[in-house]
Every structure is written in C-alpha cells, then in structure tokens.
C-alpha cells in the first residue's frame, strides 16, 4: 500500500523531526524554513499539514546535518507507537504482529510513512516489503531508511522487544553508513537484495500481544476510517475541512473562512455548492465526528465539549447532537462505553 499524497499529517510528526534536529544543535527556525509552519503551530496537536510542507522540513534536516551517518535511520527510531495517535492505538490493541501489519497497511496514510508497504511471507518468514519508487530521488534513501527503522521500532515496541528481526534487506549497494545502521538495530543489513524488506520468523508474528482487546479494535477501526476521511484534501471542500480542523477551528464563521482563502463569502459559498456541499454542512459534519470521538474516548464534560465544538452553550450542543444521532450525548456515551 502506498502513501496517499492527498492525506494531511498531524504536525506532531514534524515535531519529532524538530526535536531530533535540536539534539544535534539545529534550531527550530532552520527546520521550518520555507515550510509555512510556525513555532506556535508545532505546539497545537490539532494542526494538520501537507505532504509538501513535511518534505520541505525533511530537506531542511538533510541540509543542516549532511555529515551525520544514517541520519534517516536514526530519525526513524525517534518515533514510537503513541506518536501516531489513533493509528498507533489501533496497532497496540491488535491480536498479534500479523494483525498489526494488516491493520497498519490498511490505514498506512495515518502514519508518517512515505514509502509503499506490502506484506510478504513464505513457510518460515513474515514481514513487510518497502518501496520508494514514488519518492523524489534526492529524498529516496533517507525516507526509505527512516520508514524501515520506524517499522522495526513498532514491531519491537508492540511485542515488548520479544520479536527478533531476522533480516533487513536493501536493494541498493551498501552505503558508507551500513555499519551504523547495524549498530542502531542490532541486525547487519543485507545489500544488493531483490527487495527492501524487514523480515521476522513466522512463528514470532503469531505470538499473542498483551494489550489485545477485540472491543477496542472494532471501535478504533471506525476511528481510523473517520480519520482518513477527515484528513483527505480534495477540492475546496477538503481545504475548508483542513482549516476547520487546524488553524481556524470549528468556531470559524463563513466570513473568516473566506478571508483565509482570499475570497468573498459569496464566492466561497458558490464554489462549495459546485463541490456539492455548503459551509454549514461541512462544519456540522466535523462537529458530529469530533463529538462522537470525544464522547467515546474521553471523559470531557459536556459544557467543555460544547465550547470545544464551537457552541454557545451545552443546550445548543445537546439539541444538535439529538438531531444527528437521535439520542442525547450522555446516552450515546453510556451506550458506547458499554
């Protein structure tokens, strides 16, 4: 499965890169140069950014630290399962590593991966094959090594370090930093291979994981599907959703939204109608999705939730929720918690 270029990423992924750069003495301003991301946005977990913004940050990191061996691989080891929010939580509650891989591939755009991933196996081994053919050439090796390192980290974290990586395969020739990669992961990479892959024993991927929860799996699958839809940017409607989930928030008026796109409110309304929707429906849809998520996954009070979703008071939020779901927020929370 390949990474969808139209899917937005949480800015938290970029924060990992900025913190990593800081450990080498590179300041935040250097990392963010030309990305369109400011330092305030880095602290806001709701901000979503594009693939182009993230790739510019990667370029800045590579330019700032050209002498660091295996820079991409080391960066990949800085992520952890919790970095990825709902996607990581869904992996953590999977039955075993085989199921982790299947679920990870199904919702791969919710991760930080830019490579194409697919499952590979035979009678004795199971793993993931990694392709980087759709990545710009100058970023190809860096992102290939980063994504493979993150895969290894996730497998080891979820199995509580009980899984052994059999082989780390690369199609290309051995780089000068091959020994550094071996030091980082404890596995000597195999170069000039027929594929890029991370391979494990088939028996190891069938070992039950301690946090498996079938009820949580079903709920988190739905959350992953919702996240994919919300992060999809297609046409003006998708860009409006991006603004609602990011810098402007769900309290934004149509006038404020139009200003963000440098157009008149009337023009914004007309263009959204051409996309088959309108501003009110987009706001309502995002409020509904966020409300059900907050009610299911948090203990946030209803008055706080109403403000978070842009309502003047709890009563207005409750009326809207009854219209969406046919029940009160409290009843929805009780039923879904059960």
TARA-V373692 format. One record per residue. RES is the residue in one small letter. SS is DSSP state (a for helix, b for strand, c for the rest). Layout:
BEGIN
res = {RES,RES}
ss = {SS,SS}
END
This chain:
BEGIN
res = {x,x,x,x,x,x,x,x,x,x,x,x,x,x,x,x,x,x,x,x,x,x,x,x,x,x,x,x,x,x,x,x,x,x,x,x,x,x,x,x,x,x,x,x,x,x,x,x,x,x,x,x,x,x,x,x,x,x,x,x,x,x,x,x,x,x,x,x,x,x,x,x,x,x,x,x,x,x,x,x,x,x,x,x,x,x,x,x,x,x,x,x,x,x,x,x,x,x,x,x,x,x,x,x,x,x,x,x,x,x,x,x,x,x,x,x,x,x,x,x,x,x,x,x,x,x,x,x,x,x,x,x,x,x,x,x,x,x,x,x,x,x,x,x,x,x,x,x,x,x,x,x,x,x,x,x,x,x,x,x,x,x,x,x,x,x,x,x,x,x,x,x,x,x,x,x,x,x,x,x,x,x,x,x,x,x,x,x,x,x,x,x,x,x,x,x,x,x,x,x,x,x,x,x,x,x,x,x,x,x,x,x,x,x,x,x,x,x,x,x,x,x,x,x,x,x,x,x,x,x,x,x,x,x,x,x,x,x,x,x,x,x,x,x,x,x,x,x,x,x,x,x,x,x,x,x,x,x,x,x,x,x,x,x,x,x,x,x,x,x,x,x,x,x,x,x,x,x,x,x,x,x,x,x,x,x,x,x,x,x,x,x,x,x,x,x,x,x,x,x,x,x,x,x,x,x,x,x,x,x,x,x,x,x,x,x,x,x,x,x,x,x,x,x,x,x,x,x,x,x,x,x,x,x,x,x,x,x}
ss = {c,c,c,c,c,c,b,c,b,b,c,a,a,a,a,a,a,a,a,a,a,a,a,c,c,c,c,a,a,a,a,a,c,c,c,c,c,c,a,a,a,a,c,c,c,c,c,b,b,c,a,a,a,a,a,a,a,a,a,a,a,a,a,a,c,c,c,c,c,c,a,a,a,a,a,a,c,c,c,c,a,a,a,a,a,a,a,a,a,a,a,a,c,c,c,c,a,a,a,a,a,a,a,a,a,a,c,a,a,a,c,c,c,c,c,b,b,b,b,b,b,c,c,c,b,b,b,b,b,b,b,c,c,c,c,c,a,a,a,a,a,a,a,a,a,a,a,a,a,a,a,a,a,a,a,a,a,a,c,c,c,c,c,c,b,b,b,b,b,c,c,c,c,c,c,c,c,a,a,a,a,a,a,a,a,c,c,c,c,b,c,c,c,c,c,c,b,b,b,b,b,c,c,a,a,a,c,c,c,c,c,c,c,a,a,a,a,a,a,a,a,a,a,a,a,a,a,a,a,a,a,b,c,c,a,a,a,a,a,a,a,a,a,a,a,c,c,c,c,c,c,c,c,a,a,a,a,a,a,a,c,c,c,c,a,a,a,a,a,a,a,a,a,a,c,c,c,c,a,a,a,a,a,a,a,a,a,a,a,a,a,a,a,a,a,a,a,c,c,c,c,a,a,a,a,a,a,a,c,c,c,c,c,a,a,a,a,a,a,a,a,a,a,a,a,c,c,c,a,a,a,a,a,a,a,a,a,c}
END
